[in-house]
Amino acid sequence: MHRKFDEQLGALKNRVVAMGDVAQIMIQDTMRALVERKETFIQDVLRNEDKLDQMQIEIDTEATELMAI
């Protein structure tokens, strides 16, 4: 039981790190859009926003399920 929990917790941690990576890219693209005044970077940010939102929903669900174990 503990092993399965540890594996699920590790997988959740990896998903949170991946979400952080997406957020970091979004921040970089936002800064580049402001500095270079290029709309293409903002379009990338907006596309990644949906991905980030979906990741958050999935992570919240997994964390809730993990706490219930």
N, C-alpha and C positions, 0 to 999 in steps of 0.2 A: 504494500500500500504506500509506504513512504517513497519507494523508488518511483512509482508512477507519479506521485505528487511532485517529486523533485524534477522529473522529466517535463511535466506540464508547466511547472514554474519556470524552468529553463527556456521552454518554447515561448512562454509569455514574455519573458525578459527579452528574448531575441526580437519579438514582434514590436515591443516598445522601443528598442534600439532602432529598428527599421523605420518606425514612425518618426523618431527623432531625426533620422537621416533625411527623410522626405521634408520635414519641417525646415531643416537646415538649408536644403537646396532651395526651398521656397523663399527663405530670407535672403539668400544670396541673389536669387533672381530678382527679388523686389529691389534690392539695393542697386543692382545693375540697371534695372529699368529706370530708377530715379536718376542715377548718375549719367547713363548713356541716353536716356530719354527714348528707349526703344519699347514699343508696345508688345513686341513678340515675347519679351520676358514676362510681362504681366499676363499674357495669355497662358504661358507655361504655369505661372502661379495659380491661375484660376482653374486650370485643368488638374493640377495637383491637389487643389483644395478638396475636391470631391473624393479623391483617393485618400487623403488624410482623414476626412470625416468618416469614411467607411472603415478605415483602419481603427479609428477611435471606438467606433461602435463595436467592432469585433473584439477589440482588446477589453473593453468594458464587460462585454458578455463573458469572455473567457475568464476574466478576473473574478467575476461574480460566481461563476460556476466553480472555480477553483476554491474560493472561500467556503463554499457550501460542502466541500468534501470533508 
